């Protein structure tokens, strides 16, 4: 695996962390949020690039893999938002305007998938929007 593919894999893994943080903002991941994530991966993320993971699958599936793993761990979402934020700041060049727009679109779809976004999800979406607007 090339250095570029490795970094792209890490980007997708960190997106899995971010989207988990959004779903977990209200301390509970619901099936509709999982479905919204899966739909977004298939409809938006698989065509972003040609990067593959170490098993030859589209690297975008790392989003779901990490999300599922964190869900099984029942981990705290705040920690993973911070990890995404750190990765984002360290690797800004990976996050084109189009990718940043897709990130927000996916995060919002997850947040509103279960009876609309609640206060904690809206706060997290606001933090994400501010982060993604940083150039």
C-alpha positions in Angstrom: 0.0 0.0 0.0 1.4 3.4 -1.0 1.8 6.3 1.4 -1.1 8.1 -0.3 -3.4 5.1 0.0 -2.4 4.7 3.6 -3.3 8.4 4.3 -6.6 8.0 2.4 -7.4 5.0 4.5 -6.7 7.0 7.6 -9.0 9.7 6.3 -11.8 7.3 5.9 -11.2 5.8 9.3 -11.4 9.2 10.8 -14.6 9.9 8.9 -16.0 6.8 10.6 -15.0 8.3 13.9 -16.6 11.6 13.1 -19.9 10.0 11.9 -20.0 7.8 15.0 -19.6 11.0 17.1 -22.5 12.5 15.3 -24.7 9.5 15.8 -23.6 9.2 19.4 -24.1 12.9 20.2 -27.3 12.0 22.1 -25.6 9.0 23.8 -27.5 6.5 21.7 -26.9 5.2 18.1 -30.2 4.3 16.5 -30.7 1.9 13.6 -31.9 4.7 11.3 -28.6 6.5 11.9 -26.7 3.4 10.9 -28.9 3.1 7.8 -28.3 6.7 6.9 -24.5 6.2 7.2 -24.6 3.0 5.0 -26.6 4.8 2.4 -24.3 7.8 2.4 -21.2 5.5 2.0 -22.7 3.8 -1.0 -24.2 6.9 -2.7 -21.5 9.4 -1.9 -18.2 8.0 -0.7 -17.4 5.0 -2.9 -16.8 7.2 -6.0 -14.5 9.7 -4.3 -11.3 8.1 -5.3 -9.7 4.8 -6.3 -8.0 4.1 -2.9 -8.2 0.5 -1.6 -7.7 -0.9 1.8 -5.2 -3.7 2.6 -7.8 -6.3 1.5 -8.4 -4.7 -1.9 -11.8 -3.3 -1.0 -12.8 0.3 -1.7 -11.2 2.4 1.2 -14.5 4.2 1.7 -15.8 1.1 3.4 -13.4 2.0 6.3 -16.0 4.5 7.3 -18.5 1.8 8.0 -16.0 -0.6 9.5 -14.7 1.9 12.1 -18.3 3.1 12.8 -19.4 -0.5 13.5 -16.4 -1.2 15.6 -16.9 1.9 17.8 -20.6 1.1 18.1 -19.8 -2.4 19.4 -17.4 -0.7 21.9 -20.1 1.7 23.0 -17.4 4.4 23.0 -17.8 8.1 23.8 -18.5 10.2 20.7 -16.7 13.4 22.0 -13.3 11.7 21.9 -13.8 10.7 18.3 -14.8 14.2 17.2 -11.6 15.5 18.7 -9.6 12.8 16.9 -11.2 13.7 13.6 -10.5 17.4 14.3 -6.9 16.6 14.9 -6.6 14.5 11.7 -8.4 17.2 9.7 -6.0 19.9 10.9 -2.9 17.7 10.2 -4.0 16.7 6.7 -6.0 19.6 5.4 -4.8 19.0 1.8 -6.9 15.8 1.7 -10.1 17.8 2.4 -11.1 19.5 -0.8 -14.1 21.7 -0.9 -16.2 18.9 -2.4 -15.0 16.4 0.4 -15.8 18.9 3.1 -19.3 19.4 1.6 -19.8 15.7 1.5 -18.7 15.3 5.1 -21.2 17.9 6.3 -24.0 16.4 4.1 -23.4 12.9 5.6 -23.1 14.2 9.1 -26.4 16.1 8.7 -28.1 13.1 7.2 -27.1 11.0 10.2 -28.3 13.6 12.6 -31.7 14.2 11.1 -32.4 10.5 10.3 -34.1 9.8 13.6 -36.9 12.4 14.3 -34.8 15.3 13.2 -31.6 16.6 14.9 -31.8 17.2 18.6 -29.9 19.8 20.6 -26.7 17.8 21.1 -26.6 16.9 17.4 -27.1 20.5 16.4 -24.3 21.6 18.6 -22.0 19.0 17.1 -23.1 19.9 13.5 -22.3 23.5 14.3 -18.8 22.7 15.6 -18.2 20.6 12.5 -19.4 23.3 10.1 -17.0 25.8 11.8 -14.1 23.3 11.5 -14.8 22.5 7.9 -14.9 26.2 7.0 -11.4 26.7 8.2 -9.0 27.1 5.3 
